[in-house]
Amino acid sequence: METSEARINANRANAQSSTGPTSATGKAKASLNALKTGLTGVTVLLPSDDADAYKSHILSYEKQFKPVGPEECALTQSIADIRWRLNRIPALEFALITIGRHQLAAQDESFNRPDLNPVLEMEIRLAYAKDFRNLHLQEARLARRREKEMVELRALQTERKAQETEELMKATRVYIAARHYKKPFDLAALGFEFSKERFISFLASQTPAIQYEELTDSMQATA
């Protein structure tokens, strides 16, 4: 979709302004910037993110939800972006622990002992309690927003599909009546907007009993 391509290109342009750090601690600190720039705001794709993986991620959501129209497309894009942000959170937690490990080990070499790992992690979580709390708050906020938008998307698609089915049933009645009275039938001329292929597929799914009922209804309507 054009929306996906535009989003990827915009994020790539934003990412070009930074080459990023090279050391392990520096990379961890850079990852923590996502607490402010990666989980909120307009920019979704960070300099450290894989643009091709992001594109595949978006396309997988478009394939799953098959959005139609601007509102459904916008919601699908937003839901995919939220999931992309949520998937980043475990890495951010790891970045916090990595930074804490380097800092505490620099202060006391005994923290490098493997048997002290549980103690070290507890110290890190206490030292960065505010950052961990903010991370979890952002996670909860994103999860709530995602659920809300999923409900909106399902409602839009349910309404659209119901309207489409109603139009297809109407076209079926007109078609059966036209066939019965040997009259011409043209979808476009009759004002129906769906394709001939879509109508044929729908018509093929109707059982003879349903077609008979539709024929009866159409004959009664023209009587």
Backbone as a ProteinNet text record, in pm:
[ID]
protein_1_A
[PRIMARY]
METSEARINANRANAQSSTGPTSATGKAKASLNALKTGLTGVTVLLPSDDADAYKSHILSYEKQFKPVGPEECALTQSIADIRWRLNRIPALEFALITIGRHQLAAQDESFNRPDLNPVLEMEIRLAYAKDFRNLHLQEARLARRREKEMVELRALQTERKAQETEELMKATRVYIAARHYKKPFDLAALGFEFSKERFISFLASQTPAIQYEELTDSMQATA
[TERTIARY]
83.7	0	87.4	38.5	113.5	139.4	43.6	60.1	182.8	201.9	315.9	446.2	452.7	573.6	607.9	507	530.5	583.4	526	570.7	715.4	749.7	886.3	985.4	952	1042.2	1062	954.3	964.1	1052.5	1035.8	1117.4	1264.1	1287.5	1425.5	1491.6	1417.1	1471.7	1506.8	1421.8	1448.5	1570.9	1586.4	1695.6	1831.3	1835.9	1963	2039.3	1972.2	2037.1	2126.6	2124.7	2206	2266.2	2398.1	2464.1	2461.3	2437.5	2425	2558.8	2555.9	2677.5	2732.9	2856.5	2920.6	2948.3	2970.4	2999.8	2873.6	2890.8	2775	2694.5	2766	2695.3	2629.2	2701.3	2644.9	2520	2520.1	2402.5	2285.8	2315.7	2210.5	2149.5	2235.3	2184.4	2102.1	2146.5	2070.5	1934.8	1930	1802.5	1705.9	1760.5	1674	1609.9	1666.8	1602.4	1463.2	1438.6	1307.3	1200.6	1242.6	1143.5	1072.1	1140	1080.6	1043.7	1126.9	1104.4	1050.3	1059.9	1015.9	880.6	834.1	704.6	596.3	636.8	541.6	585.9	504.1	540.7	509.5	551.6	520.1	613.2	741.8	840	822.9	803	786.7	916.1	979.1	1100.2	1222.4	1298	1417.9	1538.5	1649.9	1770.1	1820.7	1799.1	1847.7	1752.3	1633.7	1535.4	1565.1	1513.9	1528.8	1408.9	1433.1	1323.4	1252.7	1328.4	1266.8	1178	1224.9	1143.8	1016.3	1027.9	909.6	809.5	861.4	773.1	701.3	773	711.1	606.6	636.3	543.4	412.3	423	303.5	224.7	294.9	227.4	154.5	209.7	143.6	11.1	5.9	-120.3	-220.6	-172.7	-262.1	-319.2	-236.2	-282.8	-384.4	-363.7	-455.2	-590.5	-589.4	-714.5	-779.4	-703.6	-757	-841.6	-782.3	-860	-910.4	-1026	-1085.6	-1120.7	-1077.8	-1109.7	-1009.7	-1007.9	-908.4	-915	-1033.9	-1045.5	-991.4	-1028.6	-979	-828.4	-778.4	-634.2	-557.8	-611.7	-544.9	-541.9	-651.2	-656.2	-561.8	-556.5	-466.4	-321.5	-286.4	-149.8	-117.2	-210.9	-189.2	-174.3	-258.3	-251.6	-117.7	-71.4	57.8	171.3	163	266.4	270.9	154.3	150.2	216.6	187.6	251.1	402.1	446.8	590	654.1	586.6	637.7	637.6	529.6	521.4	631.8	662.3	766.8	904.3	919	1047.1	1071	966	977.6	1072.9	1069.2	1167.4	1312.2	1341.5	1476.9	1510.8	1412.3	1435.5	1462.8	1391.5	1418.3	1559.8	1598.9	1734.3	1838.5	1807.4	1900	1918.1	1809.3	1819.3	1909.8	1890.9	1970.6	2116.8	2142.5	2279.8	2352	2285.8	2345.7	2373.7	2276	2293.5	2406.4	2418	2522.9	2661.1	2678.3	2806.6	2839.6	2741	2766.9	2798.2	2720.3	2744.7	2874.2	2904.4	3029.4	3149.6	3135.5	3244.5	3268.9	3160.4	3172.1	3224.5	3186.9	3225.6	3245.2	3370.4	3400.4	3336.8	3298.3	3236.8	3105	3044.7	2918.4	2937.8	3063.6	3090.9	3078.9	3067.4	3054.1	2917.9	2913.5	2786.4	2686.2	2736.4	2643	2571	2616.9	2553.7	2455.8	2429.2	2338.5	2200.5	2138.5	2008	2016.9	2123.5	2142.1	2163.8	2245.2	2274.2	2147.6	2064.6	1941.4	1848.1	1842.9	1760.1	1810.7	1942.4	2001.2	1969.8	1976.5	1947.9	1802.8	1711.4	1569.7	1536.9	1608.4	1588.5	1645.7	1764.1	1829.9	1752.9	1690.8	1617.8	1466.7	1421.3	1279.4	1189	1225.2	1143.5	1136.6	1251.9	1253.7	1173.7	1187.8	1109.5	960.1	925.3	784.8	729.4	806.5	762.3	745.2	837.3	829.1	701.4	667.8	547.4	420.1	425.5	311.2	288.6	397.8	386	332.1	376.3	327.6	177.3	130.8	-12.6	-91.5	-37.5	-105.7	-119.1	-10.7	-13.4	-109.7	-111.8	-201.1	-346.8	-379.1	-517.3	-555.9	-465.4	-493.5	-512.3	-427.8	-438.7	-573.7	-617	-745.2	-860	-853.8	-957.3	-965.1	-851.1	-850.5	-889.6	-858.7	-903.5	-1056.6	-1117.9	-1264.3	-1321.8	-1260	-1307	-1295.7	-1183.2	-1163.1	-1263.4	-1284.7	-1380.9	-1520.7	-1558.6	-1691	-1706.6	-1604.1	-1609	-1621.3	-1543.5	-1545.8	-1675.2	-1729	-1857	-1967.3	-1968.3	-2070.3	-2054.7	-1929.8	-1905.7	-1949	-1914.3	-1948.6	-2099.2	-2167.1	-2312.8	-2378	-2326.1	-2379.8	-2351.4	-2231.6	-2197.7	-2286.6	-2311.2	-2397.7	-2538.6	-2586	-2720.1	-2728.8	-2624.8	-2622.5	-2612.5	-2533.7	-2520.4	-2652.1	-2722.7	-2853.1	-2952.1	-2945	-3032.6	-3001.9	-2871.7	-2831.9	-2874.2	-2867.9	-2910.2	-3058	-3139.9	-3284.3	-3311	-3239.8	-3258.2	-3212.4	-3099.8	-3046.3	-3140.8	-3192.9	-3282.2	-3410.7	-3461.7	-3583.5	-3556.6	-3439.5	-3405.6	-3391.4	-3331	-3315.7	-3450.6	-3538.6	-3670.9	-3752.3	-3744.2	-3823.1	-3745.2	-3623.3	-3538.9	-3510	-3472.6	-3436.7	-3286	-3226.9	-3082.3	-3046.7	-2923.6	-2877.1	-2735.6	-2717	-2586.2	-2563	-2462.2	-2435.7	-2412.8	-2322.4	-2287.8	-2408.5	-2482.9	-2599.5	-2705.9	-2711.2	-2810.5	-2760.9	-2636.8	-2585.4	-2508.9	-2480.9	-2403.6	-2254.9	-2179.3	-2039.2	-1940.2	-1983.2	-1889.1	-1864.1	-1754.5	-1713.4	-1801	-1793.3	-1866.5	-1816.5	-1682.6	-1624.2	-1675.8	-1687	-1737.1	-1881.4	-1961.6	-2102.6	-2116.7	-2037.8	-2044.2	-2006	-1903	-1860.1	-1970.1	-2035.9	-2144.7	-2262.4	-2295.7	-2408.5	-2385.7	-2262.1	-2230	-2243.2	-2231.9	-2241.4	-2385.6	-2481.5	-2621.8	-2678.4	-2748.5	-2809.5	-2933.9	-2978.9	-3103.3	-3222.2	-3230.9	-3342	-3340.9	-3221.2	-3209.3	-3242.8	-3194.6	-3225.1	-3375.9	-3444.2	-3588.3	-3658.5	-3610.9	-3670.7	-3649.3	-3526.9	-3498.4	-3584.2	-3605.2	-3689.6	-3833.3	-3884.4	-4020.5	-4033.7	-3935.3	-3938.7	-3936.3	-3852.9	-3841	-3969	-4034.6	-4159.3	-4271.3	-4273.1	-4373.1	-4351.6	-4223.8	-4191.4	-4234.7	-4235.7	-4270.6	-4416.7	-4488.1	-4628.6	-4716
-118.9	0	124.2	235.9	359.5	412.5	392.8	439.9	377	248.2	177.7	230.2	246.9	295.4	435.5	521.5	658.1	658.8	572.4	565.3	517.7	416.5	363.4	469.1	539.5	641.8	756	795.3	902.3	861.3	739.2	690.4	676	634.9	624.1	761.7	864.6	1000.1	1047.3	1017	1055	981.2	856.2	774.2	817	881.6	918.1	1023.4	1092.3	1197.6	1142.1	1010	951.3	819.5	805.3	679.6	580.9	631.3	542.9	511.3	466.2	432.2	296.4	269.4	143.5	52.8	108.2	24.7	-40.3	-148.9	-219.4	-129	-55	35.7	148.1	197.9	307.2	264.2	142.8	90.7	72.7	28.1	10.8	144.6	247.1	380.8	436.7	411.4	457.3	389.8	261.8	189.7	253.5	304.6	364.4	493.4	555.3	674	642.1	515.3	473.1	486.9	500.6	525.7	657	748	877.6	889.4	829.6	848.9	727	610.1	490.1	438.5	474.2	425.6	531.8	653.9	763.5	846.9	941.1	1031	975.3	1050.4	1015.5	908.7	918	824.5	685.6	588.5	449.7	372.6	392	318.8	394.9	333.6	394.1	365.3	442.9	418.1	275.2	212	75	-31.2	9.2	-87.1	-130	-246.2	-301.2	-257.6	-170.2	-116.3	-225.9	-324.5	-433.2	-519.1	-541.4	-618.5	-541.9	-411	-328.2	-336	-330.2	-337.9	-472.3	-579.9	-713	-721.7	-657.1	-654.1	-586	-471.4	-397.9	-479.2	-537	-615	-735.9	-794.7	-909.8	-868.6	-747.6	-697.9	-664.4	-608.7	-578.9	-707.1	-810.3	-939.5	-1001.2	-986.6	-1044.9	-974.1	-840	-765.2	-721.4	-720.4	-682.2	-555	-444.7	-321.3	-264.5	-201.2	-135.5	7.1	104.6	243.9	306.5	440	511.4	483.5	471.6	449.1	312.2	208.3	74.1	66	130.8	130	201.2	315.9	391.5	312.2	245.8	165.9	46.6	-18.1	-132.4	-88.9	25.9	78.9	109.6	173.4	210.2	86.8	-13	-136.6	-206.8	-209.8	-271.9	-194	-61.7	21.6	1.2	-11.1	-34.3	-166.4	-270.1	-399.8	-390	-312.4	-293	-229.1	-130.8	-64.9	-163.1	-238.6	-334.3	-440.3	-483.2	-583.5	-530.7	-398.2	-338.2	-339.8	-351.5	-337.2	-437.9	-567.3	-659.5	-615.3	-560.5	-513	-392.6	-308.8	-192.7	-235.8	-335.6	-388.7	-445.6	-516.7	-572.1	-460.1	-348.6	-235	-175.4	-163.9	-113.2	-201.7	-330.5	-423.8	-419.9	-406.3	-399.2	-276.5	-161.6	-38.8	-52.4	-102.2	-119.8	-215	-321.9	-420.5	-356.5	-280.1	-214.8	-114.9	-37.6	64.5	2.4	-96.6	-158.1	-237.9	-305.5	-381.8	-289.6	-168.7	-72	-22.4	-14.4	31.1	-79	-202.9	-314.7	-438.2	-484.1	-595.8	-727.3	-734	-857.5	-887.2	-784.7	-805.6	-886.2	-906.4	-986.9	-1136.3	-1173.8	-1315.8	-1368.3	-1481.1	-1537.5	-1565.7	-1606.2	-1641.4	-1519.7	-1399.5	-1277.3	-1217.5	-1287.2	-1234.2	-1195.9	-1280.9	-1241.1	-1113.7	-1102.4	-981.9	-861.1	-879.6	-771.3	-721.3	-813.6	-771.4	-697.8	-743.7	-674.4	-532	-517	-384.6	-295.1	-353.8	-277.1	-230.9	-320.9	-286	-180.6	-181.7	-77.6	55.5	49	171.5	237.7	155.1	207.4	186	188.6	162.7	258	384.5	482.8	449.6	410.8	377.6	251.2	149.7	26.8	55.2	137.3	171.4	247.1	340.4	415.3	322.4	227.9	131.9	49.5	3.9	-77.2	5.6	133.1	221.3	242.9	261.1	277.5	150.2	35.9	-91.9	-105.5	-70.5	-79.7	18.6	139.9	239.9	191.9	137.6	88.1	-29.1	-118.4	-234.5	-190.3	-89.5	-38.5	25.4	103.8	169.3	66.2	-36.7	-141.6	-211.7	-245.3	-312.3	-224.4	-94.4	-0.2	8.1	15.7	27.5	-103.6	-215.2	-343.8	-350.5	-302.5	-300.6	-210.3	-94.8	-1.6	-63.5	-129.2	-190.1	-301.7	-387.1	-496.4	-441.5	-334.5	-275.3	-219.8	-149.4	-94.8	-205.5	-311.7	-419.5	-499	-515.9	-585.9	-507.9	-375.5	-290	-291.4	-281.3	-280.9	-412.2	-523.1	-653.6	-677.1	-624.9	-638.1	-559.7	-439.8	-358	-423	-479.6	-546	-667.7	-745	-862.7	-821.4	-712.9	-663.4	-624.8	-558.2	-518.8	-640.6	-738.7	-860.3	-938	-942.5	-1009.7	-935.9	-804.3	-724.5	-752.7	-756.6	-785.9	-926.9	-1020.2	-1157.3	-1163.3	-1090.3	-1088.5	-1032.7	-923.7	-861.8	-957.4	-1026	-1119	-1236.5	-1294.2	-1410	-1370.6	-1252.6	-1205	-1180.4	-1119.9	-1091.6	-1221.9	-1322	-1450.8	-1518.4	-1505.3	-1567.1	-1503.2	-1369.8	-1299.3	-1276.8	-1338.1	-1328.4	-1182.9	-1106.6	-966.5	-949.5	-842.5	-820.3	-786.1	-818	-788.8	-733	-609.8	-544	-477.8	-525.7	-473.6	-322.7	-276.3	-134.4	-49	-94.4	-18	-9	-108.7	-110.2	-38.4	14.3	92.9	15.8	-112.1	-190.6	-165.3	-145.8	-105.5	-221.6	-337.9	-448.7	-511.1	-585.6	-642.2	-760.6	-792.5	-907.2	-1035.5	-1043.6	-1161.5	-1179.5	-1068.6	-1076	-1123	-1075	-1113.8	-1261.7	-1306.3	-1447.3	-1538	-1498.1	-1576.5	-1584.4	-1471	-1469.5	-1553.1	-1537.3	-1610	-1760.6	-1802.4	-1944.9	-2001.6	-1915.8	-1962.4	-1979.9	-1929.5	-1939.5	-2077.6	-2140	-2270.3	-2252.6	-2358.4	-2349.8	-2301.1	-2343	-2300.2	-2150.3	-2094.7	-1950.6	-1879.2	-1932.8	-1870.3	-1871.7	-1981.3	-1988.7	-1883.2	-1867.3	-1767.8	-1627.1	-1601.4	-1470.1	-1445.3	-1548.7	-1535.4	-1502.8	-1573.6	-1548.7	-1404.2	-1358.8	-1220.7	-1120	-1144.9	-1049.4	-1045.8	-1161.7	-1167.2	-1095.5	-1110.2	-1042.9	-891.2	-850.4	-708.8	-642.9	-722.4	-666.3	-689	-759.4	-790.2	-665
0	0	0	-60.6	-65.6	74.7	165.9	303.1	366.4	348.4	405.5	346.9	215.3	150.5	199.3	212.2	258.3	400.6	485	624.9	633.1	555.3	556.2	508.5	399.3	346.9	445.3	513.2	612.3	728.1	773.2	884	844.1	720.6	672.8	672.3	629.1	626	766.5	862	1001	1054.7	1014.8	1067.6	1014.2	898	837.3	916.6	1006.3	1084	1193.9	1217.4	1323.6	1277.9	1298	1262.4	1377.1	1500.6	1615.2	1679.5	1804.5	1878.6	1836.2	1876	1838	1956.6	2077.2	2192.9	2245.9	2324.5	2379.6	2471.6	2559.2	2650.9	2574	2472.3	2392.1	2319.5	2263.6	2193.9	2290.5	2411.5	2511.4	2547.9	2565.6	2598.9	2483.8	2360.5	2244.2	2239.6	2275.2	2276.7	2375.7	2485.6	2587	2538.5	2434.5	2379.4	2328.8	2297	2247.4	2353.9	2481.4	2586	2557.6	2487.2	2455	2307.1	2217.8	2074.7	2002.5	2062.4	1993	2033.6	2152.5	2199.2	2190.7	2165	2148.1	2028.2	1988.8	1880	1742.8	1641.2	1502.4	1448.9	1481.8	1427.3	1486.5	1401	1445	1424.7	1310	1274.5	1325.3	1415.4	1471.3	1382.7	1398.7	1317.2	1327.7	1442.6	1462.7	1408.6	1363.8	1314.7	1171.2	1135.1	1000.3	916.4	818.8	736.6	658.2	608.3	532	622.5	744.6	839.7	874.1	885.2	913.6	798.1	675.6	558.7	555.4	581.8	584.3	695.6	808	921.1	881.1	815.8	772.5	670.3	574.7	470.6	528.9	635	697.1	759.8	815.4	872.8	763	653.2	541.5	482.3	479.1	428	522.4	652	750.4	751.9	754.7	772.3	642	531.5	399.9	409.6	452.9	470.7	338.6	344.3	228.6	269.4	191.7	222.4	318.3	325.2	405.9	554.8	611.4	755.6	795.5	722.9	753.5	732.3	628	601.1	712.4	757.7	863.7	993.8	1026.1	1149.1	1140.3	1024.7	1007.1	1022.7	962.7	975.6	1121.4	1190.9	1331.2	1420	1398.6	1478.9	1456.3	1331	1300.8	1365.7	1363.2	1425.3	1576.5	1637.5	1781.8	1815.5	1738	1761.7	1743.7	1644.4	1622.1	1746	1802.9	1924.1	2041.5	2056.3	2166.6	2156.3	2034.7	2015.2	2055.5	2062.3	2098.3	2249.6	2329	2473.8	2538.7	2503.3	2563.6	2541	2422	2394.2	2481.2	2508.7	2594.1	2738	2783	2917.6	2924.1	2820.4	2815.1	2815.4	2743.7	2740.8	2879.5	2954.6	3091.6	3177.2	3165.5	3244.3	3201.6	3070	3020	3073.7	3069.4	3121.5	3270.6	3343.7	3487.2	3519.7	3442.3	3466.1	3448	3340.5	3315.8	3426.4	3467.4	3568.7	3704.7	3745.5	3876.1	3878.2	3767	3759.8	3763.8	3706.7	3710.5	3853.1	3931.3	4069.7	4161.9	4133.6	4220.4	4133	4118.5	4029.6	4075.1	4202.2	4251.3	4181.1	4123	4051.6	3923.3	3881.5	3762.3	3789.9	3916.2	3951.4	3906.7	3834.8	3785.3	3896.6	4015.5	4122.6	4179.2	4143.3	4192.8	4090.9	3980.9	3878.4	3933.1	4017.3	4072.6	4156.1	4234.9	4316.9	4227.1	4124	4031.9	3963.3	3916.6	3848.4	3943.2	4070.3	4168.4	4190.7	4199.4	4217	4097.5	3979	3857.5	3855.2	3890.7	3887.4	3992.7	4103.1	4203.9	4156.6	4094.4	4049.2	3934.5	3850	3734.4	3748.7	3872.6	3898.7	3820.9	3813.5	3741.5	3592.8	3534.7	3392	3361.9	3447.4	3427.5	3441.7	3539.5	3560.4	3439.9	3386.5	3269.6	3149.7	3136.2	3026	3034.3	3154.2	3171.8	3153.4	3191.7	3168.8	3019.3	2945.3	2800.8	2735.8	2785.6	2733.2	2755	2873.9	2903.4	2818.2	2799	2716.3	2573	2518.6	2381.5	2366	2463.5	2457.8	2458.9	2541.3	2545.8	2412.7	2358.2	2230.1	2119.3	2120.2	2019.1	2028	2148	2166.4	2118.3	2150.6	2108.9	1956.7	1891.2	1745.5	1678.2	1740.5	1687	1688.1	1795.8	1804.7	1695.4	1674.2	1571.2	1432.7	1406	1274.2	1249.9	1350.7	1334.1	1308.3	1378.8	1361.1	1220.1	1171	1035.6	931.7	948.2	850.3	854.9	975.7	988.9	919.6	940.5	877	725.3	677.9	533.5	469.7	533.3	477	477.2	580.6	586.1	472.1	447.5	338.5	203.5	191.1	65.4	41.2	146.6	133.4	94	153.2	120.3	-27.4	-76.9	-217.3	-309.4	-267.9	-347.7	-353.5	-241.2	-239.4	-329.1	-326.7	-412.6	-559.5	-592.8	-730.2	-769.9	-674.8	-702.5	-737.8	-663.5	-692.3	-831.6	-864.7	-996	-1105.9	-1081.8	-1181.1	-1205.3	-1096.3	-1109.9	-1182.3	-1147.7	-1215	-1363.5	-1392.3	-1533.3	-1611.1	-1548.6	-1615	-1636	-1537.4	-1547.9	-1660.5	-1670.6	-1772.3	-1901.8	-1909.1	-2028.5	-2065.3	-1963.5	-1983.2	-1963.2	-2019.9	-2005.1	-1859.5	-1822.4	-1686.6	-1695.3	-1645.8	-1648.1	-1512.4	-1438.5	-1304.5	-1304.1	-1390.6	-1392.9	-1431.7	-1531.5	-1576.5	-1468.5	-1382.2	-1275.1	-1149.1	-1153.3	-1041.4	-936	-960.4	-863.3	-885.9	-775.7	-786	-774.8	-726.8	-714.9	-852.2	-861.7	-990.1	-1030.9	-1158.5	-1210.9	-1144.9	-1124	-1061.4	-919	-846.2	-707.8	-707	-801.3	-806.3	-842.9	-940	-981.3	-864.1	-790.3	-674	-569.1	-544.7	-446.9	-496.2	-623.9	-680.7	-673	-695.7	-691.3	-550.9	-450.8	-311.8	-265.5	-344	-305	-342.2	-249.5	-275.9	-362.4	-429.9	-510	-428	-302.1	-217.6	-196.9	-174.7	-155.9	-285.4	-398.6	-526.6	-553.2	-516.8	-536.5	-450.3	-328.2	-238.5	-293	-344.4	-401.5	-524.3	-607.6	-725.1	-684.9	-584.3	-535.3	-486.4	-409.5	-358	-469.7	-570.7	-682	-764	-781.3	-858.2	-782.1	-651.1	-569.8	-572.6	-577.4	-577.9	-709.5	-819.8	-950.6	-987	-898	-928.6	-915.5
[MASK]
+++++++++++++++++++++++++++++++++++++++++++++++++++++++++++++++++++++++++++++++++++++++++++++++++++++++++++++++++++++++++++++++++++++++++++++++++++++++++++++++++++++++++++++++++++++++++++++++++++++++++++++++++++++++++++++++

